Amino acid sequence: MSTRPIAITGSTGKLGGRIARRIAETGTPQRLLVRDPSRAPDLPASDAVTASYGDGAAVRAALEGIDTALMVSGSESPDRLDQHRTFVDAAAAAGVRHLVYISFYGATPTATFTLARDHYETEQHIRGTGMAFTFLRDCFYADFMPDLVGDDGVIRGPAGNGRVAVVAQDDIADAATAVLLNPTSRAGQTFSLTGPESLTLYQVAEIVGHETGRTVSYHPETVAEAYESRASFGAPSWQLDAWVSTYTAIAAGEVADVTDDVARLTGHPPISLAQLLRSRPH
Ligand SMILES: NC(=O)c1ccc[n+]([C@@H]2O[C@H](COP(=O)([O-])OP(=O)(O)OC[C@H]3O[C@@H](n4cnc5c(N)ncnc54)[C@H](OP(=O)(O)O)[C@@H]3O)[C@@H](O)[C@H]2O)c1
């Protein structure tokens, strides 16, 4: 195993923070690439350096001397893909040997979930650099399911009776940590990370309601109703498309299939939505 630090992005966020804490627990040195060092987690054997994905010179400087790096996908923005490409090119130029990229389940150029297309393009760009890679294609986060519930206790969206194999961020973090600590054995591989079950949004509503003590229901909208009910937020069209296609991807069955990739990478089964919510204060 390399004694050089592992580079970690996104450590000020939920998923990257979980991964950085796990790496720290192993005593492995890490370099945290952050946009604001004052918000970097305070972890042993870590140093924080400033590097936004869109700042190629900063990323290249930050990744000098790094063999293995984790790239958490950036926050949604109209130019996210350009920022990703800049980050990837800078990583290759800095001499990074292995890039572990947090991608999205079923990333294809024609995926119904519009943001999954960015992930496909990012994967293709990484392949084109010649760096070794591992792609972790995460399904929708189980952690995110309570956020689908409106103030009125209703999940609204055009997901029909479709199913989604939601995955807990803790399981993704375990999987990513396993790959980062032993990247060579996973070079060139793509994993699709899901939870243990595939749920309709009727079931998600029932589980979220039961585990949080609220009355929660699901109202399947039409696509036209979905755009209409979100129009008042004043979001740009690419963002509305992303929000609505979260649900139409579920309706289309594109995020439904359960895999055993979490268990293959971590040695333990993934936790269910109910287990996740039960373990959390609300
Ligand atoms: N599968 C799903 O259901 C799902 C749901 C939501 C999001 N996502 C994707 O998964 C990623 C990780 O999720 P999360 O819950 O950990 O999100 P999060 O808590 O918002 O964290 C995102 C992290 O990425 C960093 N970041 C974002 N854009 C960046 C950029 N341009 N340059 C450098 N750093 C940047 C953020 O830094 P700052 O602290 O400086 O902002 C933060 O550390 C998200 O960024 C998004 O792409 C997936």
The ligand as a Gaussian input file, in Angstrom:
#p B3LYP/6-31G(d) Opt

LIG

0 1
 N      -27.354000       9.841000      -5.171000
 C      -28.089000      10.819000      -4.626000
 O      -29.226000      10.597000      -4.146000
 C      -27.552000      12.205000      -4.534000
 C      -28.331000      13.190000      -3.909000
 C      -27.800000      14.466000      -3.794000
 C      -26.535000      14.739000      -4.311000
 N      -25.809000      13.757000      -4.906000
 C      -24.432000      13.988000      -5.422000
 O      -23.548000      13.397000      -4.477000
 C      -22.580000      14.381000      -4.044000
 C      -22.219000      14.124000      -2.585000
 O      -23.403000      14.161000      -1.804000
 P      -23.382000      14.841000      -0.356000
 O      -24.657000      14.458000       0.289000
 O      -22.091000      14.565000       0.319000
 O      -23.434000      16.396000      -0.766000
 P      -22.984000      17.645000       0.144000
 O      -23.171000      17.361000       1.582000
 O      -23.651000      18.827000      -0.485000
 O      -21.404000      17.737000      -0.113000
 C      -20.860000      18.069000      -1.366000
 C      -19.371000      18.239000      -1.161000
 O      -18.738000      18.475000      -2.421000
 C      -18.037000      19.722000      -2.358000
 N      -18.136000      20.371000      -3.646000
 C      -19.270000      20.572000      -4.352000
 N      -18.991000      21.200000      -5.496000
 C      -17.642000      21.411000      -5.500000
 C      -16.753000      22.041000      -6.406000
 N      -17.199000      22.599000      -7.544000
 N      -15.439000      22.078000      -6.094000
 C      -14.985000      21.528000      -4.937000
 N      -15.782000      20.921000      -4.034000
 C      -17.098000      20.879000      -4.325000
 C      -18.752000      20.525000      -1.288000
 O      -17.904000      21.545000      -0.819000
 P      -18.526000      22.851000      -0.057000
 O      -18.711000      22.413000       1.382000
 O      -17.485000      23.889000      -0.227000
 O      -19.827000      23.179000      -0.719000
 C      -19.027000      19.429000      -0.255000
 O      -17.872000      19.121000       0.471000
 C      -23.253000      15.722000      -4.306000
 O      -22.283000      16.748000      -4.465000
 C      -24.050000      15.450000      -5.562000
 O      -23.218000      15.559000      -6.718000
 C      -26.285000      12.496000      -5.026000

